[in-house]
Amino acid sequence: MKNTQYVALLRGVNVGGKGTVSMAVLKERLVAMGLENVATYINSGNVLFDTAQSDLDKLTNDIAKELSKSFNYDTTLILYSHEQFKKIVEGAPKGFGAKPDLYKSDVIFLMPPLTAPDVMSQITVREEVDTADEGKGVVYFTRLTARATQSKLSRIISLPIYKSMTIRSWSTTAKLLAIMDARATSGES
């Protein structure tokens, strides 16, 4: 069976002194599970790997269970195949992330069964500061850098749905896709 390349986005890793996870140890644990070509990107729980396993729910649960046991915290994560992740990046609103000097742009990745319409109905934006756009399984959120302190994005952490999402900057999201594309082209995955 042919391997598929995945990206795992772990929630709450190395943020605010909680969920402290060594990327080297994280990689070791995933290799020990039989995942191949495991690589991490930055220190916030972004992991690339290949596997022949095609049951996304089982794979997600197996990884979460192993990492929860290994790191002694309730690990939650979202998995995307290379193809799925490419669609998320390509599905961003026109111009999203194109002016990083003017706007901070983030992708809010949603853990099923949470959907973008669910999130959009619960978040608020500040006119002339924030924009939020619905995507498939994600919300694209932008805020004006000069007025970022007035943004309502930070209020999302007080919502019960916050535990079912993880946020990545647009630059991290785009870089992860670039790495996945390069690995696919080089035959690494």
Secondary structure as GFF3:
##gff-version 3
##sequence-region A 1 189
A	DSSP	beta_strand	4	10	.	.	.	ID=ss1
A	DSSP	alpha_helix	23	32	.	.	.	ID=ss2
A	DSSP	beta_strand	36	41	.	.	.	ID=ss3
A	DSSP	beta_strand	46	51	.	.	.	ID=ss4
A	DSSP	alpha_helix	56	71	.	.	.	ID=ss5
A	DSSP	beta_strand	77	81	.	.	.	ID=ss6
A	DSSP	alpha_helix	82	90	.	.	.	ID=ss7
A	DSSP	beta_strand	103	110	.	.	.	ID=ss8
A	DSSP	alpha_helix	116	122	.	.	.	ID=ss9
A	DSSP	beta_strand	130	134	.	.	.	ID=ss10
A	DSSP	beta_strand	138	144	.	.	.	ID=ss11
A	DSSP	three_ten_helix	145	150	.	.	.	ID=ss12
A	DSSP	three_ten_helix	153	158	.	.	.	ID=ss13
A	DSSP	three_ten_helix	160	164	.	.	.	ID=ss14
A	DSSP	beta_strand	165	169	.	.	.	ID=ss15
A	DSSP	alpha_helix	170	186	.	.	.	ID=ss16
###
